[in-house]
Amino acid sequence: QVQLVESGGGLVQAGGSLRLSCAASGIIFSITPMGWYRQAPGKQRELVATISTGGSTNYADSVKGRFTISRDNAKNTVYLRMNSLKPEDTAVYYCWAAGSLARNYWGQGAQVTVSS
């Protein structure tokens, strides 16, 4: 059974930083592309960042230069470092794992709230 457990969300002032973590189990983590998505109230879920098995990264334009995704294969964990946070970054952040046969796995979500 695949489980993705996020942690590290919370309330922060604009300009502040947070780091999200996602601990994965039930998958062969080292060969699984991972990523982060977010969903703000009233909006569709959107891509934030992805990281390939080889460490290549991809970011939404809105977070480039501010967010950094990384992975630790020894700990089966993917991270999202978020700097220079803005109120528009407020959302529920979901960890994502690419399963076999185009199946997607999702975490339960972590709330990030940025106050102005």
C-alpha positions as CSV (number, residue, x, y, z in Angstrom):
1,Q,0.0,0.0,0.0
2,V,1.4,3.3,-1.1
3,Q,1.5,6.1,1.6
4,L,2.7,9.6,1.2
5,V,2.8,11.6,4.4
6,E,3.4,15.4,4.3
7,S,4.7,17.5,7.1
8,G,6.0,21.0,7.6
9,G,3.1,23.2,6.7
10,G,1.9,26.1,8.8
11,L,1.4,29.8,9.0
12,V,4.2,32.2,8.0
13,Q,4.4,35.9,7.3
14,A,5.1,37.1,3.8
15,G,8.8,36.9,3.0
16,G,9.3,34.0,5.3
17,S,10.3,30.4,4.6
18,L,9.0,26.9,5.2
19,R,10.1,23.4,4.3
20,L,7.7,20.7,3.4
21,S,8.6,17.0,3.7
22,C,6.9,14.0,2.2
23,A,7.8,10.5,3.5
24,A,6.9,7.7,1.1
25,S,6.3,4.1,1.7
26,G,5.0,1.2,-0.4
27,I,7.0,2.3,-3.5
28,I,10.5,1.8,-4.8
29,F,11.3,5.4,-4.1
30,S,14.6,5.6,-5.9
31,I,12.9,4.9,-9.3
32,T,9.8,7.0,-8.7
33,P,9.4,10.5,-10.0
34,M,8.1,12.7,-7.3
35,G,6.7,16.2,-7.0
36,W,4.5,18.8,-5.3
37,Y,1.2,20.2,-6.4
38,R,-1.0,22.8,-4.6
39,Q,-4.6,23.8,-4.6
40,A,-5.8,27.2,-3.4
41,P,-9.5,27.7,-2.4
42,G,-11.7,27.9,-5.5
43,K,-8.9,27.0,-7.8
44,Q,-7.7,23.9,-9.6
45,R,-4.8,21.8,-8.4
46,E,-1.6,23.0,-10.1
47,L,1.9,21.8,-10.5
48,V,4.5,23.4,-8.2
49,A,7.6,21.3,-8.8
50,T,8.7,17.8,-9.9
51,I,12.0,15.9,-9.5
52,S,13.0,12.9,-11.6
53,T,14.8,9.8,-10.5
54,G,18.0,11.3,-11.7
55,G,17.5,14.6,-9.9
56,S,16.3,16.8,-12.8
57,T,13.8,19.4,-11.6
58,N,10.9,21.3,-13.1
59,Y,9.2,24.3,-11.6
60,A,6.1,26.4,-12.2
61,D,7.0,29.8,-13.4
62,S,5.3,31.3,-10.3
63,V,7.8,29.7,-7.9
64,K,11.0,29.6,-9.9
65,G,13.9,31.1,-8.0
66,R,12.0,30.9,-4.7
67,F,11.2,27.2,-4.2
68,T,13.6,24.2,-4.4
69,I,12.6,20.6,-4.6
70,S,15.0,17.9,-3.5
71,R,14.9,14.2,-2.7
72,D,16.8,11.9,-0.3
73,N,16.6,8.3,-1.6
74,A,18.1,6.9,1.6
75,K,15.2,8.4,3.6
76,N,12.5,7.8,0.9
77,T,11.7,11.5,1.4
78,V,11.1,14.5,-1.0
79,Y,11.3,18.0,0.2
80,L,10.1,21.4,-0.9
81,R,12.0,24.4,0.4
82,M,9.9,27.5,0.0
83,N,11.6,30.9,0.4
84,S,10.3,34.5,-0.1
85,L,6.7,33.3,0.4
86,K,3.9,35.4,-0.8
87,P,0.2,35.5,0.2
88,E,-0.6,34.0,-3.2
89,D,1.4,30.9,-2.2
90,T,-1.4,30.1,0.3
91,A,-2.8,26.7,-0.6
92,V,-2.9,23.0,0.4
93,Y,0.2,21.4,-0.8
94,Y,0.1,17.8,-2.0
95,C,2.9,15.4,-2.4
96,W,2.8,13.4,-5.7
97,A,4.4,10.1,-6.8
98,A,4.3,8.7,-10.3
99,G,3.2,5.1,-10.1
100,S,3.4,2.4,-12.8
101,L,0.9,2.3,-15.7
102,A,0.4,6.1,-15.4
103,R,-1.1,5.8,-11.9
104,N,-0.7,8.8,-9.6
105,Y,-0.4,8.7,-5.9
106,W,-1.2,11.6,-3.6
107,G,-0.6,12.6,0.0
108,Q,-3.3,13.9,2.3
109,G,-2.1,17.5,1.9
110,A,-0.4,20.1,4.1
111,Q,-1.8,23.6,4.6
112,V,0.5,26.5,3.9
113,T,-0.9,29.9,4.9
114,V,1.1,33.1,4.1
115,S,-0.1,36.2,5.8
116,S,0.5,39.7,4.4
